[in-house]
Structure formats: structure tokens, C-alpha cells
Amino acid sequence: MLKQSLSLIGLTFSLSANAAFVIQADSVTSNSSLLNATQDINNLINQQGLSSFYVSGVTDFDSYIASIPTHANGNDSSVSFDSGASTVRIDFDLAGASTIESLALWNRGFATQGVKVFHLFASNDASFTSSSQLGSYTATAALGTLDETEAEVFSFDPTSARFIRMEVVSHYGVCCISLNEVAFEGLPAVVPIPAAAWLFGSALGLLGWMRRKTT
């Protein structure tokens, strides 16, 4: 019976490991200058402007997106790049080789701004000397309202990488290329302590229940 209990514990960890979480990038950079010098490029990843927050590596991605979190279309919580640049590259550092399977984009909610066509690349080196293309996508213009925009999810084959590059090749912008927030779906390189503790506690609880059943 103990062997069966241990098998169930292993199954618990396996099922939990297959769950996909919201992953927040550790840092972000770009080859293009910001249109407004007072803006902060970290607005792309800092959750400022989101109607509800998530805990990176802990919050279930599907449940979070299903709750329809919106992002305010305020200049103080978005990022705008100079639309004169032919291609805007935005590089996200996940601080470790994470297994990523989709990107959530809160595009700018105005018809005259926002990302249109973009490519995604994955790499384990910051220079992207060696990289793989995850796919090419077309984002929706003005998804949501003038006040708030909804997330649009772009999926690809699960890929292990530390760096993700979003290469914007066209946009809806007249003045600029604007976007609000970006997050990822997948398994983080390191399971955060709260998630690890939950998994361990669940396994111990299951083992205790199995032992009580045998007495």
C-alpha cells in the first residue's frame, strides 16, 4: 500500500508539473527608442495597469486569461516605440530556461496604434545568434474599449528558452507602435517557493489519507 501511495504522490507531482502558469519576464529591452522619454519599458512586464494581478509561476494561465483581465490604456502604464523604425525588436529575459508555449499580449486599445504583424523567436543566448522561430502572428486592432484592452493569446509548440524576441514588422500606428503588457504561458525555470510548498503539502496530505485508509 505504501508503494501505491508513493505512486499517487508521483502522479500528483506529474499532473501539477503539466499545468501551465503565467510567467512574468524578469527584464525587457528593445533596439528602438521610446517615443516618450518619460515612459518606462518595464511597463511591458510590471503588471501596472492590469485589472487583476498574477503571481509568476504560481497563477494558472488558463484560469487567469478566462477571468478576462484587462489593461488600462493610460500612457503611464504602456510603452510606445517610434513608428519610424522599420523593425522593432523587443527582447524578454525569463531569467532561466523556461518551457514556454504561448504569449499573452495586451495590445494598445486604439485603432491608430498597436502591434499588427510580429514574429516570435526563442533563444538561450541574449544575442539570438542561435535561435528558433516560434511563429508569425497578426494581432487584433483595438481589442476591448478605448479605456481598457483585453489580452490576446498566441500559441506555439512548447519550447525551452531563456530569451524570447518579439519582432514587430508592421503596426496599426500613425504616431507610434504602442502596447500595454506582455506575459507568457509555461513552466518556469525554477518553481517558486509558494508553488513548491503547495505541491509538497498536497503530496503529504495524500500520503496521510492513504495511511488512514489502511488502518
Buried (B, 14 or more C-beta within 10 A) or exposed (E): EEEEBBEBBEEBEEEBEEEBBBBBBEEBEBEBEBBBEEBBBEBBBBBBBBEEEBEBBBBBBBEBBEEEBBBBBEEEBBBBBBBEBEEBBBBBBBBEBBBBBBBBBBBBBBEBBBBBEBBBBBBEEEEBEEBEEBEEBEBBBBBBEEEBBBBBEBEBEEBBBBBBBBBBEEBBBEEBBBBBBBBBBBBBBEBBEEBBEBBEEBBEEBBEEBEEEEE
